[in-house]
Amino acid sequence: MKIGSLLTLFLCVIILCSCDNQKNKFNISDNPNKKIEICTIDMNSSCNGNMESSLTQGVCNSDGKCECLDRYSLNEETGKCEYQKCEIGNDLTCNHDTEVASLQGICNIYSKCDCLEENMLNLKTGKCTHSICTIGQDLTCNHHSFLTNVNGICQMDNTCVCLDGSMKNEWTGKCE
């Protein structure tokens, strides 16, 4: 055998072995009909693209695939549900409150919202909203502004920690 033929044979063996190792590494099956489950049936939180969220973002169907709820869209790469993307070129799609005309964020090249100063990302929607409270003014944590008793404490990140007897409103972040 010539050295060139041996080298070619050697390279082919390396390539074949490397492909076989990749199959095992990523659990790729030779059977294209094999059922791949994205989520755990009867455990809807397994559809959450943002695992930190306590809100259900999707429902796990009997086929092990996620069906996203309103405000969420399916990430084609992961099969999980995540915030609906903003529209590049239309920065108003980053506003949490669609009736607010002032710009609260900018839609970046990844169709995700980057919030402007004095605004923060709402972790439930992925949109920008005004800071929840004002530091040093704990009454701003009250869900109902007419209440004079303090229901929560405004933290350094402009979010509220509710006091005993109060609970956080999932959408406003204020205490009621």
Secondary structure as the mmCIF struct_conf table of DSSP 4:
data_model
#
loop_
_struct_conf.conf_type_id
_struct_conf.id
_struct_conf.beg_label_comp_id
_struct_conf.beg_label_asym_id
_struct_conf.beg_label_seq_id
_struct_conf.end_label_comp_id
_struct_conf.end_label_asym_id
_struct_conf.end_label_seq_id
HELX_RH_AL_P HELX_RH_AL_P1 ILE A 3 LYS A 25
TURN_TY1_P TURN_TY1_P1 PHE A 26 ASN A 27
BEND BEND1 ASP A 30 ASP A 30
TURN_TY1_P TURN_TY1_P2 PRO A 32 ASN A 33
BEND BEND2 ILE A 38 CYS A 39
TURN_TY1_P TURN_TY1_P3 ILE A 41 ASP A 42
HELX_RH_3T_P HELX_RH_3T_P1 ASN A 44 CYS A 47
STRN STRN1 ASN A 48 ASN A 48
BEND BEND3 GLY A 49 ASN A 50
TURN_TY1_P TURN_TY1_P4 MET A 51 GLU A 52
BEND BEND4 LEU A 55 LEU A 55
STRN STRN2 GLY A 58 CYS A 60
TURN_TY1_P TURN_TY1_P5 SER A 62 ASP A 63
BEND BEND5 GLY A 64 GLY A 64
STRN STRN3 CYS A 66 CYS A 68
HELX_LH_PP_P HELX_LH_PP_P1 LEU A 69 LEU A 69
TURN_TY1_P TURN_TY1_P6 ASP A 70 ARG A 71
STRN STRN4 TYR A 72 LEU A 74
TURN_TY1_P TURN_TY1_P7 GLU A 76 THR A 78
STRN STRN5 CYS A 81 TYR A 83
HELX_LH_PP_P HELX_LH_PP_P2 GLN A 84 CYS A 86
STRN STRN6 GLU A 87 GLU A 87
TURN_TY1_P TURN_TY1_P8 ILE A 88 GLY A 89
STRN STRN7 ASN A 90 ASN A 90
HELX_RH_3T_P HELX_RH_3T_P2 ASP A 91 CYS A 94
STRN STRN8 ASN A 95 ASN A 95
BEND BEND6 HIS A 96 ASP A 97
TURN_TY1_P TURN_TY1_P9 THR A 98 GLU A 99
BEND BEND7 SER A 102 SER A 102
STRN STRN9 GLY A 105 CYS A 107
TURN_TY1_P TURN_TY1_P10 ILE A 109 TYR A 110
BEND BEND8 SER A 111 SER A 111
STRN STRN10 CYS A 113 CYS A 115
HELX_LH_PP_P HELX_LH_PP_P3 LEU A 116 LEU A 116
TURN_TY1_P TURN_TY1_P11 GLU A 117 GLU A 118
STRN STRN11 ASN A 119 LEU A 121
TURN_TY1_P TURN_TY1_P12 LEU A 123 THR A 125
BEND BEND9 GLY A 126 GLY A 126
STRN STRN12 CYS A 128 HIS A 130
BEND BEND10 ILE A 132 CYS A 133
STRN STRN13 THR A 134 THR A 134
TURN_TY1_P TURN_TY1_P13 ILE A 135 GLY A 136
STRN STRN14 GLN A 137 GLN A 137
HELX_RH_3T_P HELX_RH_3T_P3 ASP A 138 CYS A 141
STRN STRN15 ASN A 142 ASN A 142
BEND BEND11 HIS A 143 HIS A 144
TURN_TY1_P TURN_TY1_P14 SER A 145 PHE A 146
BEND BEND12 ASN A 149 ASN A 149
STRN STRN16 GLY A 152 CYS A 154
TURN_TY1_P TURN_TY1_P15 MET A 156 ASP A 157
BEND BEND13 ASN A 158 ASN A 158
STRN STRN17 CYS A 160 CYS A 162
HELX_LH_PP_P HELX_LH_PP_P4 LEU A 163 LEU A 163
TURN_TY1_P TURN_TY1_P16 ASP A 164 GLY A 165
STRN STRN18 LYS A 168 LYS A 168
TURN_TY1_P TURN_TY1_P17 GLU A 170 THR A 172
STRN STRN19 CYS A 175 CYS A 175
#
